[in-house]
Amino acid sequence: MSQLSNNTTYPAEWLSLREDADAAARSAELVEPLRAYLGDRPGLIIRDLGCGIGSMGRWLSAKLPAPQHWILHDRDPGLLSRAVAGMPRNVTVTGELQDITRLRATDLSGTSLVTASALLDLLTADEMAALAEACAKVPVFFALSVVGRIELDPVDALDGELVKAFNAHQRRTVDGRRLLGPEAVDTAAKLFQNQGATVHRRPSPWRLGAGDAALITEWLRGWVAAAVDHQPGLAEHAEAYLDRRLGDSQLRVVVHHEDLLALPAGAS
């Protein structure tokens, strides 16, 4: 997810840095029931919401039958252009500069699949309900939604406070929009189940270690900054905490996410 509203943006450098970890974390297991549902229908039309630099499309396109046409949605023209240019050569692709919170069922006519990565936790309950309604007759595969669990090894005394503050930050209110944060997958699952969809859920954790130093550094700085933003009293401890963590070449981090596949009523 690259941009949801005018003040929710993610730079291309960060999206690029996390692409390999995202690819390793997403649930390939959920692709099997999706492929079974799609069957051998010709010419898949797939919409990627909040596509960023196109990481989801590069990961998923190789796992689905050809031919495929991808429609990439984003509000950032620079990222959208990069995503379109970076899609695999064996698929066709177009880009749509669009606020995906305004998506409606009529926009999805002819669509075979709606997908997104790291998106749901940035939505409000009302936006999630509208998205579920828009996608009621279309299979959806939403990957990498945060669930509020972080594991760091070795353990530090400040970890628990930072986790709590970060999760509260994920649920913050932005311009009158209260974000779902860690409740996003539960909320989405209930909404799709209420529509009669068959919902599959699988964990999709980042598992980061010594070979992921650059990603750990950027993630850790952003994680601590978000926690401090919510709870400013943590600021006096944050610098020392980062020094301890970033000075440990053996630090291991597990950032828990969850993937969700919802297949419309009648699917098994």
N, C-alpha and C positions, 0 to 999 in steps of 0.2 A: 504494500500500500504506500503510495507516494504522497497523495494529497487528498484530504477529505473536505476541508474548508480552507479559507484563506490563511488561517494561522496554524494549520496542521500540515507541515511539510517535512520531507525527509530528503536529504541531499543524495545525489547519485553516488557519491563516494561511499556513503554508508550502505546503500542498497547493494552496491557492488561487493563491498567487503563481506557482507553477510550471505551472499548468494550460495556459496558452497555449503555453508552450515545449514541454510534453509533446505537445500536440495537433499542433504543427508538426513534431515529431520523429518521431512514430509512423509506421510504414511503411504508407501507404495502398496500396502495391503488393501487400502480403500479403492485402488484403481481396478481391482479384479471385479467387485460387484458393479462398478461403474461401466466397465467394458461389457459385462454381461447384459446390463440394462440397455446400453446403446446398440448392442448386437452388430449386425452387418449393414446398418442403414448407411446409405451412400452420402458422402459430402457433409461431414460434421461442421456445424457453425458454432463456434465457441467464443463466449464473451468473457474477458478477463477484466474484472472491476478493480480500479485503482492499481493499474498494471505496473507502475513504477518504471523500472528499466527492462521489464519483460522477463524477469526470472521465472515466474510461474509458467509462462508459456514455453520457455526453453525446457523446463523440467517435464511438463505434462505432455507436450506434443509428441514426444518420442514414445510415449506409453499408450497412445490411442491410435486406432486405425486411421489410415489415410483414405481419401483426401480430407484435408481440414482447411477451413477458413477461420482465422482468428480475428475478432474485433476487440481491440484494446481500448480501454476507457481510462482516462486520467484527466485531472484538471491542470496539470503542469505541462505546457507545450514542449519544453525541452526534454523532459523525461519521456513523454509520449513519442516524440520523434526518435529518440534513442531506442526505445522499446521496439518500435516498428522496424527499424533498421537492423536490430539484433535478433530478430526471430529466425528460426531455421529456414533454409532455402526451400525445403520440401513442403512448406505450407504457404498459403496466401494470407495476407494480413492487411487490415486497414486500422486506422486510429480514429477515435472519436474523443474530442475535447469536451468532457462532460463531468458534471457533478453527479456522482452515482447515487446520491441520496434522493435524486429526483427521478430515478428509474421507475418505470411503470410496466405493467404486463404488456401493454401494447408495443412497448419498445423491444420486446423479446420475441416478436413474431418470427417463426422459423428457426429460433435458437435451439441448438441441441444440448447445450450445457452452459451453465454460468459458473465461473470459478473466481477465486480471489485468494490472496495470501496476506496474512497479517493485517486484516481489515476489520473483522467483527468487533474487536475490543475498542475500536475508535468510533463506533456508532452509539447512538442513544437507543433507548428502548423503543421509542416511536419510529426511529429510522430503521431499526431492525425489523419491526413489525411490517413496515411498508415494503422493505426488501423481500421479506418472506412472502408477502401477498403478491408482489410482482412476479416472484419465481415459483408460484404455487404449482404450475404445470410443467416446470422445467427442472431437470436434475441439477443439483448444485454441489460443488466441492469447494469448501472453504478450509484453507490450511492455516496453521500456525497462529492460532488465537491464544493469547496469554491466559493462564489459569491461576496465576498468583503464587506459584511455588518456585522457589530458587534454592539450589543446593550449592554450597561452596565448600571445598575441601582443600586445606584444613579449615575448620570452623573458627570464626572470630566472634568475640563477645558482642560486637555491634551488628552482626548479621541480622538478627531477628528484628531489631528496631528499623533497620533499613528496608527489609522486606515489607514490614507493616506500613511504613510511610510511602514506599513506592506503590503498593497496591492501592492505597488511598488516593495517591496522585493519579493512578489509572482511572479512578472513578470520579475524577474532578469534573467540575462544571466549567465549560468554556463557552463564553458568549451565550449563556443561557442553555447550553447543551450539556446534560449530565451524561458522561460517557459510561458505557457498560463495563469496560475494563475486564477483570477476571470473571465476571458473570456472563460474558458474551455467549459462550458456547452453550451453557445451560439454557439461556434465554432463546437462542436460535433453535435448539433442539425441540423445546416445548412448542414453539410457534409452528415449526414444520410438522411435528407430530399431530398438533391440533388440526392441521389441514389434511391429515390422513397419510402423510409421507412416511416412508420407511427410512429411519435415521440410523446411520452407522457412525460411531465415534471411535477414534483411536488416538493414543498419545503420540506426540511428535516433538520430543525434547531436543534442544541443542545439547550436545555433549562436547564440551570444549576442554582442551588440555594444552600441553606444551606446544603443540604444533599450531595453535590458534592464538598466538600471543597478540597479534594486531587486533583481532576481533575482540578478544577479552578486554584489551585496554580500552577500546572505544565503547564497548558495551558497559564496562564497569564505570567509566567516567559518566556516561549518560544516565545509568541506573542511580548512582549516588546523587547526581545533580537533581534528578527528578524527586528523589526522596527528600533532599534538603529543601527543594522548592515547596514541598508540601509541609515539611516540618523544619522550619528554619533553625530550631535549636540544635539540630544535628550538625550544623555548619562547623561548630568549633571542633568537632571530632572527625570531620570528613577528610581533611587533608592528610592527617596521620593515618587514617584508615586506608586511603588510596596508596600512600607510601608503602604501607605494610603489604597490601595486596599486590600492587604492581611490582614490588621488589621480590616477589616469590615466583620463581620460574616454574615451580611445580604446581601452581594453583590449578585446580580443576573446578569447572563450573557446569552445572546442569540447569538450563533455563527451560522450564516445562511449558509446553504448548499442547493444544489439542486440535485435531483435524475433524471435520464433520462432512459427511456425505448424506444428502437427503434426496431420496428417489421418490418421485410423485406417486400418488395413490395408484395402486395396482401393480407397482414394482415389488419385487421380492428381494 
